[in-house]
Amino acid sequence: MPHIEPDQVVRDILERLISISGRKTDKVYALMTLETLIKDLEPQFTFLKNVHINDDLYSEDAIKTVNLTSTLNNVTPTDLGRALHAIITTMNRTLGDKAGHFFVKELRNTLTDDYLTTMREMGVDLGLMQLEAEVDHLEHELTHHKTTENLENDA
């Protein structure tokens, strides 16, 4: 199995998040959301200060949307995984119920087995995250249904 460097995993996952979110909303919103999210998480994960989002939509070089100013290969895989988990979960929530429902599944389907294995080694199990998102979605549906039912009964 090929070894994938942590730098490459982070860069590729962030690129994919922008791409998927951009299709569900628009690219400007996806870029701004990810950039804000990374800044918000910097106090908890100081290494994220080395991650920069290029918001030049008119750039011909789409691969350079995510730039790393310093190596992340020295950061523990667990810390990188915790940061990626937080980013993926929050990006999923920002898309709302309808657009975000299959967000993790779509991300997971864009990755090779090597990436999925490396991410699991980092503590990020996209299969489990997908299941959690589906359970949250079902709980939200049930809560909404019960609230609507109670309002109708009170009327």
SEMARKE-94908 format. One record per atom (N, C-alpha, C, O): x, y, z; residue in three letters; residue number from 1. Coordinates in nm, 2 decimals, always signed. Each point is the difference from the previous one (the first is absolute). Last residue first. Example, Ala and Ser with C-alpha at 12.3 -4.5 7.8 and 13.67 -1.06 7.14 Angstrom:
2
+1.28,-0.22,+0.71,SER,2
+0.09,+0.11,+0.00,SER,2
-0.08,+0.11,+0.08,SER,2
+0.05,+0.11,+0.01,SER,2
-0.02,-0.68,-0.02,ALA,1
-0.09,+0.12,+0.00,ALA,1
+0.09,+0.12,+0.00,ALA,1
+0.10,+0.00,+0.07,ALA,1
# end
This chain:
155
-5.34,+2.30,+1.88,ALA,155
-0.09,+0.09,-0.07,ALA,155
-0.15,-0.03,+0.01,ALA,155
-0.08,+0.07,-0.06,ALA,155
+0.46,-0.34,+0.23,ASP,154
-0.03,+0.11,+0.08,ASP,154
-0.10,+0.10,-0.06,ASP,154
-0.07,+0.08,+0.07,ASP,154
+0.23,-0.46,-0.31,ASN,153
-0.08,-0.04,+0.11,ASN,153
-0.04,+0.11,+0.09,ASN,153
-0.11,+0.00,+0.06,ASN,153
+0.41,+0.09,-0.41,GLU,152
-0.13,-0.03,-0.06,GLU,152
-0.10,-0.05,+0.11,GLU,152
-0.11,+0.04,-0.01,GLU,152
+0.56,+0.04,+0.13,LEU,151
-0.06,+0.13,-0.03,LEU,151
-0.14,-0.03,-0.06,LEU,151
-0.10,+0.08,+0.03,LEU,151
+0.36,-0.46,+0.06,ASN,150
-0.04,+0.07,+0.12,ASN,150
-0.07,+0.13,-0.03,ASN,150
-0.10,+0.03,+0.07,ASN,150
+0.29,-0.26,-0.43,GLU,149
-0.11,-0.07,+0.05,GLU,149
-0.06,+0.06,+0.13,GLU,149
-0.12,+0.01,+0.01,GLU,149
+0.52,+0.17,-0.20,THR,148
-0.12,+0.03,-0.08,THR,148
-0.12,-0.07,+0.05,THR,148
-0.11,+0.06,+0.00,THR,148
+0.51,-0.17,+0.21,THR,147
-0.04,+0.14,+0.03,THR,147
-0.12,+0.04,-0.08,THR,147
-0.09,+0.07,+0.05,THR,147
+0.27,-0.49,-0.13,LYS,146
-0.07,+0.00,+0.13,LYS,146
-0.04,+0.14,+0.03,LYS,146
-0.11,+0.02,+0.06,LYS,146
+0.36,-0.08,-0.45,HIS,145
-0.13,-0.06,-0.02,HIS,145
-0.08,+0.01,+0.13,HIS,145
-0.11,+0.03,+0.00,HIS,145
+0.56,+0.12,+0.00,HIS,144
-0.09,+0.09,-0.07,HIS,144
-0.14,-0.06,-0.02,HIS,144
-0.10,+0.08,+0.02,HIS,144
+0.42,-0.35,+0.18,THR,143
-0.03,+0.11,+0.09,THR,143
-0.09,+0.10,-0.07,THR,143
-0.09,+0.05,+0.06,THR,143
+0.24,-0.41,-0.31,LEU,142
-0.09,-0.05,+0.10,LEU,142
-0.04,+0.12,+0.09,LEU,142
-0.12,+0.01,+0.04,LEU,142
+0.45,+0.07,-0.36,GLU,141
-0.13,-0.02,-0.07,GLU,141
-0.10,-0.04,+0.11,GLU,141
-0.11,+0.05,-0.01,GLU,141
+0.55,-0.01,+0.15,HIS,140
-0.05,+0.13,-0.03,HIS,140
-0.14,-0.01,-0.06,HIS,140
-0.10,+0.07,+0.03,HIS,140
+0.34,-0.46,+0.05,GLU,139
-0.04,+0.06,+0.12,GLU,139
-0.07,+0.13,-0.02,GLU,139
-0.10,+0.04,+0.06,GLU,139
+0.29,-0.25,-0.43,LEU,138
-0.12,-0.07,+0.04,LEU,138
-0.05,+0.06,+0.13,LEU,138
-0.12,+0.02,+0.02,LEU,138
+0.53,+0.14,-0.17,HIS,137
-0.10,+0.04,-0.09,HIS,137
-0.14,-0.06,+0.04,HIS,137
-0.10,+0.07,+0.00,HIS,137
+0.49,-0.20,+0.23,ASP,136
-0.04,+0.14,+0.03,ASP,136
-0.11,+0.05,-0.08,ASP,136
-0.10,+0.06,+0.05,ASP,136
+0.28,-0.48,-0.16,VAL,135
-0.08,-0.01,+0.12,VAL,135
-0.04,+0.14,+0.05,VAL,135
-0.12,+0.02,+0.04,VAL,135
+0.39,-0.04,-0.42,GLU,134
-0.13,-0.06,-0.03,GLU,134
-0.08,-0.01,+0.13,GLU,134
-0.12,+0.03,-0.01,GLU,134
+0.56,+0.11,+0.05,ALA,133
-0.07,+0.10,-0.07,ALA,133
-0.14,-0.05,-0.03,ALA,133
-0.10,+0.08,+0.01,ALA,133
+0.40,-0.39,+0.18,GLU,132
-0.04,+0.10,+0.10,GLU,132
-0.08,+0.11,-0.07,GLU,132
-0.10,+0.05,+0.06,GLU,132
+0.28,-0.37,-0.35,LEU,131
-0.11,-0.06,+0.09,LEU,131
-0.05,+0.10,+0.10,LEU,131
-0.12,+0.02,+0.03,LEU,131
+0.49,+0.11,-0.29,GLN,130
-0.12,-0.01,-0.08,GLN,130
-0.12,-0.05,+0.08,GLN,130
-0.11,+0.05,-0.01,GLN,130
+0.53,-0.06,+0.21,MET,129
-0.05,+0.14,+0.00,MET,129
-0.13,+0.00,-0.09,MET,129
-0.09,+0.08,+0.04,MET,129
+0.32,-0.49,-0.02,LEU,128
-0.06,+0.03,+0.13,LEU,128
-0.06,+0.15,+0.00,LEU,128
-0.11,+0.02,+0.05,LEU,128
+0.35,-0.14,-0.42,GLY,127
-0.11,-0.09,+0.00,GLY,127
-0.08,+0.02,+0.13,GLY,127
-0.12,+0.01,+0.00,GLY,127
+0.54,+0.21,-0.06,LEU,126
-0.11,+0.06,-0.08,LEU,126
-0.13,-0.08,+0.00,LEU,126
-0.11,+0.05,-0.01,LEU,126
+0.53,+0.00,+0.35,ASP,125
-0.07,-0.11,-0.06,ASP,125
-0.13,+0.06,-0.07,ASP,125
-0.10,+0.02,+0.06,ASP,125
+0.58,+0.14,+0.18,VAL,124
-0.11,+0.05,-0.07,VAL,124
-0.06,-0.11,-0.08,VAL,124
+0.05,-0.04,-0.10,VAL,124
+0.36,+0.03,+0.36,GLY,123
-0.11,+0.01,+0.09,GLY,123
-0.13,+0.06,-0.07,GLY,123
-0.09,+0.03,+0.07,GLY,123
+0.54,-0.15,-0.25,MET,122
+0.00,+0.13,+0.06,MET,122
-0.12,+0.02,+0.10,MET,122
+0.00,+0.10,+0.07,MET,122
+0.04,-0.49,-0.33,GLU,121
+0.12,+0.00,+0.09,GLU,121
+0.01,+0.13,+0.07,GLU,121
+0.06,+0.01,+0.11,GLU,121
-0.39,-0.04,-0.43,ARG,120
-0.04,-0.08,+0.12,ARG,120
+0.12,-0.01,+0.09,ARG,120
-0.02,+0.00,+0.13,ARG,120
+0.10,+0.21,-0.54,MET,119
-0.09,+0.08,+0.09,MET,119
-0.04,-0.08,+0.12,MET,119
-0.01,+0.06,+0.11,MET,119
+0.26,-0.29,-0.43,THR,118
+0.08,+0.10,+0.06,THR,118
-0.08,+0.09,+0.10,THR,118
+0.04,+0.03,+0.11,THR,118
-0.28,-0.34,-0.37,THR,117
+0.08,-0.07,+0.10,THR,117
+0.09,+0.10,+0.07,THR,117
+0.01,+0.00,+0.13,THR,117
-0.26,+0.16,-0.49,LEU,116
-0.09,-0.04,+0.11,LEU,116
+0.08,-0.06,+0.11,LEU,116
-0.03,+0.02,+0.12,LEU,116
+0.27,+0.08,-0.51,TYR,115
-0.04,+0.12,+0.07,TYR,115
-0.09,-0.03,+0.12,TYR,115
+0.02,+0.05,+0.11,TYR,115
+0.09,-0.40,-0.40,ASP,114
+0.12,+0.04,+0.07,ASP,114
-0.03,+0.13,+0.08,ASP,114
+0.05,+0.01,+0.12,ASP,114
-0.39,-0.18,-0.40,ASP,113
+0.02,-0.08,+0.12,ASP,113
+0.12,+0.04,+0.08,ASP,113
+0.00,+0.00,+0.12,ASP,113
-0.21,+0.37,-0.43,THR,112
+0.05,-0.13,-0.02,THR,112
+0.01,-0.07,+0.14,THR,112
+0.00,+0.06,+0.10,THR,112
-0.35,+0.35,-0.22,LEU,111
+0.13,-0.04,+0.05,LEU,111
+0.04,-0.14,-0.03,LEU,111
-0.09,-0.09,+0.00,LEU,111
-0.33,+0.34,-0.07,THR,110
+0.10,+0.06,-0.09,THR,110
+0.14,-0.05,+0.04,THR,110
+0.10,+0.03,-0.07,THR,110
-0.50,-0.15,+0.31,ASN,109
-0.01,-0.06,-0.13,ASN,109
+0.11,+0.05,-0.09,ASN,109
+0.03,-0.06,-0.11,ASN,109
-0.10,+0.25,+0.54,ARG,108
+0.05,-0.13,+0.01,ARG,108
+0.01,-0.07,-0.13,ARG,108
+0.10,-0.07,-0.03,ARG,108
-0.31,+0.49,+0.05,LEU,107
+0.14,+0.01,+0.03,LEU,107
+0.07,-0.14,+0.00,LEU,107
+0.10,-0.02,-0.07,LEU,107
-0.56,+0.03,+0.04,GLU,106
+0.06,+0.05,-0.13,GLU,106
+0.15,+0.01,+0.02,GLU,106
+0.07,-0.04,-0.09,GLU,106
-0.32,-0.07,+0.47,LYS,105
+0.00,-0.11,-0.09,LYS,105
+0.07,+0.04,-0.13,LYS,105
+0.08,-0.08,-0.06,LYS,105
-0.15,+0.41,+0.38,VAL,104
+0.11,-0.09,+0.04,VAL,104
+0.01,-0.12,-0.10,VAL,104
+0.11,-0.04,-0.03,VAL,104
-0.47,+0.35,-0.05,PHE,103
+0.13,+0.06,-0.01,PHE,103
+0.12,-0.09,+0.03,PHE,103
+0.09,-0.01,-0.08,PHE,103
-0.60,-0.02,+0.08,PHE,102
+0.08,-0.10,-0.07,PHE,102
+0.15,+0.05,-0.01,PHE,102
+0.07,-0.06,-0.08,PHE,102
-0.40,+0.33,+0.30,HIS,101
-0.04,-0.13,+0.04,HIS,101
+0.09,-0.11,-0.06,HIS,101
+0.04,-0.09,+0.07,HIS,101
-0.05,+0.59,-0.12,GLY,100
+0.10,-0.06,+0.08,GLY,100
-0.02,-0.15,+0.02,GLY,100
+0.08,-0.07,+0.05,GLY,100
-0.38,+0.37,-0.29,ALA,99
+0.13,-0.01,-0.07,ALA,99
+0.10,-0.08,+0.07,ALA,99
+0.08,-0.07,-0.06,ALA,99
-0.51,+0.14,+0.27,LYS,98
-0.02,-0.07,-0.13,LYS,98
+0.14,-0.02,-0.07,LYS,98
+0.03,-0.11,-0.05,LYS,98
-0.04,+0.33,+0.49,ASP,97
-0.06,-0.14,+0.00,ASP,97
+0.00,-0.06,-0.14,ASP,97
+0.05,-0.12,-0.02,ASP,97
+0.31,+0.51,+0.11,GLY,96
-0.14,-0.02,+0.03,GLY,96
-0.04,-0.14,-0.02,GLY,96
+0.08,-0.09,-0.05,GLY,96
+0.37,+0.30,+0.01,LEU,95
-0.08,-0.02,-0.12,LEU,95
-0.15,-0.01,+0.02,LEU,95
-0.08,+0.00,-0.09,LEU,95
+0.42,+0.04,+0.44,THR,94
-0.03,+0.13,-0.06,THR,94
-0.08,-0.02,-0.13,THR,94
-0.06,+0.10,-0.05,THR,94
+0.21,-0.49,+0.30,ARG,93
-0.11,+0.08,+0.07,ARG,93
-0.04,+0.13,-0.07,ARG,93
-0.11,+0.04,-0.01,ARG,93
+0.48,-0.30,-0.15,ASN,92
-0.12,-0.07,-0.02,ASN,92
-0.12,+0.07,+0.06,ASN,92
-0.10,+0.02,-0.06,ASN,92
+0.53,+0.14,+0.14,MET,91
-0.04,+0.03,-0.13,MET,91
-0.13,-0.07,-0.04,MET,91
-0.09,+0.06,-0.06,MET,91
+0.28,-0.15,+0.48,THR,90
-0.06,+0.13,-0.01,THR,90
-0.04,+0.04,-0.14,THR,90
-0.10,+0.06,-0.02,THR,90
+0.31,-0.48,+0.09,THR,89
-0.13,+0.01,+0.07,THR,89
-0.06,+0.13,-0.01,THR,89
-0.12,+0.02,-0.02,THR,89
+0.55,-0.08,-0.16,ILE,88
-0.10,-0.07,-0.08,ILE,88
-0.14,+0.01,+0.07,ILE,88
-0.10,+0.03,-0.07,ILE,88
+0.47,+0.16,+0.30,ILE,87
-0.03,+0.07,-0.12,ILE,87
-0.11,-0.07,-0.08,ILE,87
-0.09,+0.07,-0.05,ILE,87
+0.25,-0.28,+0.44,ALA,86
-0.08,+0.12,+0.03,ALA,86
-0.03,+0.08,-0.12,ALA,86
-0.11,+0.05,-0.01,ALA,86
+0.38,-0.43,-0.05,HIS,85
-0.14,-0.04,+0.05,HIS,85
-0.08,+0.12,+0.03,HIS,85
-0.12,+0.01,-0.04,HIS,85
+0.57,+0.06,-0.06,LEU,84
-0.08,-0.04,-0.12,LEU,84
-0.14,-0.04,+0.03,LEU,84
-0.10,+0.04,-0.06,LEU,84
+0.40,+0.05,+0.42,ALA,83
-0.03,+0.12,-0.07,ALA,83
-0.09,-0.03,-0.13,ALA,83
-0.09,+0.07,-0.03,ALA,83
+0.24,-0.43,+0.28,ARG,82
-0.10,+0.07,+0.08,ARG,82
-0.03,+0.13,-0.07,ARG,82
-0.12,+0.04,+0.00,ARG,82
+0.46,-0.30,-0.19,GLY,81
-0.13,-0.06,-0.01,GLY,81
-0.11,+0.07,+0.07,GLY,81
-0.11,+0.02,-0.05,GLY,81
+0.56,+0.12,+0.10,LEU,80
-0.05,+0.03,-0.14,LEU,80
-0.14,-0.06,-0.02,LEU,80
-0.09,+0.07,-0.06,LEU,80
+0.30,-0.18,+0.46,ASP,79
-0.04,+0.14,+0.00,ASP,79
-0.05,+0.05,-0.13,ASP,79
-0.10,+0.07,-0.01,ASP,79
+0.27,-0.51,+0.04,THR,78
-0.12,+0.01,+0.08,THR,78
-0.05,+0.15,+0.00,THR,78
-0.12,+0.02,-0.01,THR,78
+0.54,-0.13,-0.19,PRO,77
-0.12,-0.04,-0.08,PRO,77
-0.13,+0.01,+0.07,PRO,77
-0.10,+0.04,-0.06,PRO,77
+0.52,+0.28,+0.18,THR,76
-0.04,-0.14,+0.03,THR,76
-0.13,-0.03,-0.09,THR,76
-0.09,+0.08,-0.01,THR,76
+0.45,+0.27,-0.16,VAL,75
-0.11,+0.00,+0.09,VAL,75
-0.04,-0.15,+0.02,VAL,75
+0.00,-0.08,-0.09,VAL,75
+0.33,+0.21,-0.22,ASN,74
+0.06,-0.02,+0.13,ASN,74
-0.11,+0.01,+0.11,ASN,74
+0.02,-0.03,+0.12,ASN,74
-0.10,+0.09,-0.59,ASN,73
+0.04,-0.14,+0.02,ASN,73
+0.06,-0.02,+0.14,ASN,73
+0.02,-0.12,+0.04,ASN,73
-0.18,+0.52,-0.28,LEU,72
-0.09,-0.05,+0.11,LEU,72
+0.04,-0.15,+0.03,LEU,72
-0.06,-0.06,+0.09,LEU,72
+0.33,+0.52,-0.31,THR,71
-0.04,-0.14,-0.01,THR,71
-0.09,-0.03,+0.12,THR,71
+0.02,+0.05,+0.11,THR,71
-0.03,+0.43,-0.32,SER,70
+0.09,-0.07,+0.07,SER,70
-0.04,-0.15,+0.00,SER,70
-0.12,-0.03,-0.02,SER,70
-0.13,+0.35,-0.21,THR,69
+0.12,+0.08,+0.01,THR,69
+0.11,-0.07,+0.08,THR,69
+0.12,+0.04,+0.00,THR,69
-0.55,-0.19,-0.32,LEU,68
+0.05,-0.03,+0.13,LEU,68
+0.14,+0.08,+0.01,LEU,68
+0.09,-0.03,-0.08,LEU,68
-0.58,+0.07,-0.23,ASN,67
+0.14,+0.00,+0.01,ASN,67
+0.05,-0.02,+0.15,ASN,67
-0.07,+0.05,+0.09,ASN,67
-0.38,-0.11,-0.46,VAL,66
+0.05,-0.02,+0.14,VAL,66
+0.15,+0.00,+0.00,VAL,66
+0.06,-0.08,-0.07,VAL,66
-0.26,+0.15,-0.34,THR,65
-0.10,+0.07,+0.09,THR,65
+0.04,-0.01,+0.14,THR,65
-0.02,+0.10,+0.08,THR,65
+0.23,-0.27,-0.51,LYS,64
+0.07,+0.09,+0.10,LYS,64
-0.10,+0.07,+0.09,LYS,64
+0.03,+0.10,+0.06,LYS,64
-0.16,-0.37,-0.44,ILE,63
+0.07,-0.09,+0.09,ILE,63
+0.06,+0.08,+0.12,ILE,63
+0.03,-0.06,+0.10,ILE,63
-0.24,+0.26,-0.49,ALA,62
-0.09,-0.04,+0.10,ALA,62
+0.06,-0.09,+0.11,ALA,62
-0.05,+0.00,+0.11,ALA,62
+0.22,+0.36,-0.48,ASP,61
+0.06,-0.11,+0.06,ASP,61
-0.09,-0.04,+0.12,ASP,61
+0.03,+0.04,+0.12,ASP,61
-0.12,+0.34,-0.39,GLU,60
+0.00,-0.11,-0.09,GLU,60
+0.05,-0.13,+0.07,GLU,60
-0.03,-0.11,-0.05,GLU,60
-0.22,+0.55,+0.27,SER,59
+0.13,-0.06,-0.02,SER,59
-0.02,-0.12,-0.09,SER,59
-0.10,-0.08,+0.01,SER,59
-0.24,+0.37,+0.18,TYR,58
+0.03,+0.01,-0.14,TYR,58
+0.14,-0.06,-0.03,TYR,58
+0.04,+0.02,-0.12,TYR,58
-0.23,+0.02,+0.56,LEU,57
-0.09,-0.08,-0.08,LEU,57
+0.04,-0.01,-0.14,LEU,57
-0.04,-0.09,-0.07,LEU,57
+0.29,+0.19,+0.54,ASP,56
+0.00,+0.06,-0.14,ASP,56
-0.08,-0.10,-0.09,ASP,56
+0.06,-0.09,-0.05,ASP,56
+0.06,+0.05,+0.53,ASP,55
-0.14,+0.02,-0.04,ASP,55
+0.00,+0.07,-0.14,ASP,55
-0.10,+0.07,-0.03,ASP,55
+0.42,-0.40,+0.35,ASN,54
+0.01,+0.10,-0.10,ASN,54
-0.14,+0.02,-0.06,ASN,54
-0.06,-0.09,-0.06,ASN,54
+0.24,-0.09,+0.55,ILE,53
-0.10,-0.02,-0.10,ILE,53
+0.02,+0.11,-0.10,ILE,53
-0.02,+0.12,+0.03,ILE,53
+0.36,-0.36,+0.36,HIS,52
-0.06,+0.12,-0.06,HIS,52
-0.09,-0.04,-0.12,HIS,52
+0.04,-0.08,-0.08,HIS,52
+0.25,-0.12,+0.55,VAL,51
-0.09,-0.04,-0.11,VAL,51
-0.07,+0.13,-0.05,VAL,51
-0.06,+0.08,+0.07,VAL,51
+0.36,-0.10,+0.31,ASN,50
+0.07,-0.03,-0.12,ASN,50
-0.08,-0.04,-0.12,ASN,50
+0.05,-0.03,-0.11,ASN,50
-0.22,+0.10,+0.55,LYS,49
+0.04,+0.13,-0.05,LYS,49
+0.09,-0.01,-0.13,LYS,49
+0.02,+0.09,-0.07,LYS,49
-0.19,-0.46,+0.33,LEU,48
-0.08,+0.04,-0.11,LEU,48
+0.03,+0.14,-0.05,LEU,48
-0.04,+0.04,-0.10,LEU,48
+0.24,-0.27,+0.49,PHE,47
+0.07,-0.03,-0.13,PHE,47
-0.09,+0.05,-0.12,PHE,47
+0.05,+0.01,-0.11,PHE,47
-0.20,+0.01,+0.57,THR,46
+0.09,+0.11,-0.04,THR,46
+0.07,-0.02,-0.14,THR,46
+0.03,+0.10,-0.07,THR,46
-0.48,-0.25,+0.32,PHE,45
+0.09,-0.08,-0.08,PHE,45
+0.10,+0.11,-0.06,PHE,45
-0.02,+0.04,-0.11,PHE,45
-0.30,+0.12,+0.41,GLN,44
+0.00,-0.14,+0.04,GLN,44
+0.10,-0.08,-0.07,GLN,44
+0.06,-0.09,+0.06,GLN,44
-0.13,+0.54,-0.18,PRO,43
+0.04,+0.00,+0.14,PRO,43
+0.01,-0.14,+0.06,PRO,43
+0.08,-0.03,+0.08,PRO,43
-0.22,+0.09,-0.54,GLU,42
+0.14,+0.02,+0.02,GLU,42
+0.03,+0.00,+0.15,GLU,42
+0.11,-0.05,+0.04,GLU,42
-0.55,+0.02,-0.26,LEU,41
+0.06,-0.12,+0.06,LEU,41
+0.14,+0.02,+0.03,LEU,41
+0.06,-0.08,+0.07,LEU,41
-0.31,+0.42,-0.29,ASP,40
-0.07,-0.02,+0.12,ASP,40
+0.06,-0.12,+0.08,ASP,40
+0.00,+0.00,+0.12,ASP,40
+0.16,+0.10,-0.56,LYS,39
+0.04,+0.11,+0.09,LYS,39
-0.07,-0.02,+0.14,LYS,39
+0.07,+0.02,+0.10,LYS,39
-0.20,-0.31,-0.44,ILE,38
+0.14,-0.03,+0.03,ILE,38
+0.05,+0.11,+0.10,ILE,38
+0.07,-0.04,+0.10,ILE,38
-0.50,+0.10,-0.27,LEU,37
+0.00,-0.12,+0.09,LEU,37
+0.15,-0.03,+0.04,LEU,37
+0.02,-0.03,+0.12,LEU,37
-0.10,+0.37,-0.44,THR,36
-0.05,+0.04,+0.13,THR,36
+0.02,-0.12,+0.10,THR,36
+0.04,+0.02,+0.11,THR,36
+0.05,-0.12,-0.56,GLU,35
+0.10,+0.10,+0.05,GLU,35
-0.03,+0.04,+0.15,GLU,35
+0.08,+0.01,+0.08,GLU,35
-0.39,-0.28,-0.32,LEU,34
+0.12,-0.07,+0.04,LEU,34
+0.10,+0.09,+0.06,LEU,34
+0.06,-0.04,+0.10,LEU,34
-0.44,+0.24,-0.27,THR,33
-0.04,-0.08,+0.12,THR,33
+0.12,-0.08,+0.05,THR,33
+0.03,+0.00,+0.12,THR,33
+0.01,+0.26,-0.52,MET,32
-0.01,+0.08,+0.12,MET,32
-0.03,-0.08,+0.12,MET,32
+0.06,+0.03,+0.11,MET,32
-0.05,-0.26,-0.52,LEU,31
+0.14,+0.05,+0.03,LEU,31
-0.01,+0.09,+0.13,LEU,31
+0.08,-0.02,+0.09,LEU,31
-0.49,-0.14,-0.26,ALA,30
+0.09,-0.12,+0.05,ALA,30
+0.13,+0.05,+0.04,ALA,30
+0.05,-0.04,+0.11,ALA,30
-0.34,+0.35,-0.32,TYR,29
-0.05,-0.03,+0.14,TYR,29
+0.09,-0.11,+0.06,TYR,29
+0.04,+0.00,+0.11,TYR,29
+0.04,+0.11,-0.56,VAL,28
+0.04,+0.11,+0.09,VAL,28
-0.04,-0.03,+0.14,VAL,28
+0.08,+0.02,+0.10,VAL,28
-0.20,-0.33,-0.43,LYS,27
+0.14,+0.00,+0.03,LYS,27
+0.04,+0.11,+0.09,LYS,27
+0.08,-0.02,+0.09,LYS,27
-0.58,-0.16,-0.06,ASP,26
+0.08,+0.05,-0.11,ASP,26
+0.14,+0.01,+0.05,ASP,26
+0.03,-0.01,+0.12,ASP,26
-0.39,-0.34,+0.01,THR,25
-0.03,+0.14,+0.02,THR,25
+0.06,+0.08,-0.11,THR,25
-0.06,+0.00,-0.11,THR,25
+0.11,-0.46,+0.09,LYS,24
-0.13,+0.01,+0.08,LYS,24
-0.04,+0.14,+0.03,LYS,24
-0.12,+0.02,+0.02,LYS,24
+0.53,-0.11,-0.25,ARG,23
-0.11,-0.05,-0.08,ARG,23
-0.13,+0.01,+0.07,ARG,23
-0.11,+0.01,-0.07,ARG,23
+0.50,+0.11,+0.30,GLY,22
-0.02,+0.09,-0.11,GLY,22
-0.11,-0.04,-0.09,GLY,22
-0.07,+0.08,-0.06,GLY,22
+0.22,-0.37,+0.40,SER,21
-0.08,+0.11,+0.06,SER,21
-0.04,+0.10,-0.11,SER,21
-0.11,+0.06,+0.00,SER,21
+0.40,-0.41,-0.12,ILE,20
-0.13,-0.05,+0.03,ILE,20
-0.09,+0.11,+0.05,ILE,20
-0.11,+0.01,-0.04,ILE,20
+0.56,+0.11,-0.05,SER,19
-0.07,-0.04,-0.12,SER,19
-0.14,-0.05,+0.03,SER,19
-0.09,+0.04,-0.07,SER,19
+0.37,+0.07,+0.43,ILE,18
-0.03,+0.12,-0.08,ILE,18
-0.09,-0.04,-0.12,ILE,18
-0.10,+0.06,-0.03,ILE,18
+0.28,-0.41,+0.28,LEU,17
-0.11,+0.07,+0.08,LEU,17
-0.04,+0.13,-0.07,LEU,17
-0.12,+0.02,-0.01,LEU,17
+0.49,-0.25,-0.17,ARG,16
-0.13,-0.07,-0.02,ARG,16
-0.11,+0.06,+0.07,ARG,16
-0.11,+0.01,-0.05,ARG,16
+0.54,+0.16,+0.13,GLU,15
-0.04,+0.03,-0.14,GLU,15
-0.14,-0.07,-0.03,GLU,15
-0.08,+0.06,-0.06,GLU,15
+0.27,-0.15,+0.48,LEU,14
-0.05,+0.13,-0.01,LEU,14
-0.04,+0.04,-0.14,LEU,14
-0.10,+0.07,-0.01,LEU,14
+0.30,-0.49,+0.07,ILE,13
-0.13,+0.00,+0.06,ILE,13
-0.06,+0.14,+0.00,ILE,13
-0.12,+0.02,-0.03,ILE,13
+0.56,-0.07,-0.14,ASP,12
-0.10,-0.06,-0.08,ASP,12
-0.14,+0.00,+0.06,ASP,12
-0.09,+0.02,-0.07,ASP,12
+0.46,+0.15,+0.33,ARG,11
-0.02,+0.08,-0.12,ARG,11
-0.11,-0.06,-0.09,ARG,11
-0.10,+0.08,-0.04,ARG,11
+0.24,-0.33,+0.41,VAL,10
-0.07,+0.12,+0.04,VAL,10
-0.04,+0.09,-0.12,VAL,10
-0.11,+0.04,-0.01,VAL,10
+0.37,-0.43,-0.06,VAL,9
-0.14,-0.03,+0.04,VAL,9
-0.07,+0.12,+0.04,VAL,9
-0.12,+0.02,-0.05,VAL,9
+0.57,+0.03,-0.06,GLN,8
-0.08,-0.03,-0.12,GLN,8
-0.15,-0.04,+0.04,GLN,8
-0.09,+0.05,-0.07,GLN,8
+0.41,+0.03,+0.41,ASP,7
-0.02,+0.12,-0.08,ASP,7
-0.10,-0.02,-0.11,ASP,7
-0.09,+0.07,-0.03,ASP,7
+0.24,-0.45,+0.28,PRO,6
-0.11,+0.08,+0.06,PRO,6
-0.02,+0.13,-0.07,PRO,6
-0.12,+0.04,-0.01,PRO,6
+0.31,-0.46,-0.26,GLU,5
+0.05,+0.09,+0.09,GLU,5
-0.12,+0.08,+0.06,GLU,5
-0.09,+0.04,-0.07,GLU,5
+0.08,-0.54,-0.12,ILE,4
-0.04,+0.13,-0.04,ILE,4
+0.04,+0.10,+0.11,ILE,4
-0.03,-0.02,+0.12,ILE,4
+0.18,-0.51,-0.32,HIS,3
-0.01,+0.10,+0.12,HIS,3
-0.04,+0.13,-0.05,HIS,3
+0.06,+0.05,-0.10,HIS,3
-0.18,-0.54,-0.13,PRO,2
+0.08,+0.12,-0.01,PRO,2
-0.02,+0.08,+0.13,PRO,2
-0.11,+0.02,+0.05,PRO,2
+0.06,-0.56,-0.08,MET,1
-0.08,+0.12,+0.00,MET,1
+0.09,+0.12,+0.00,MET,1
+0.09,+0.02,+0.08,MET,1
# end
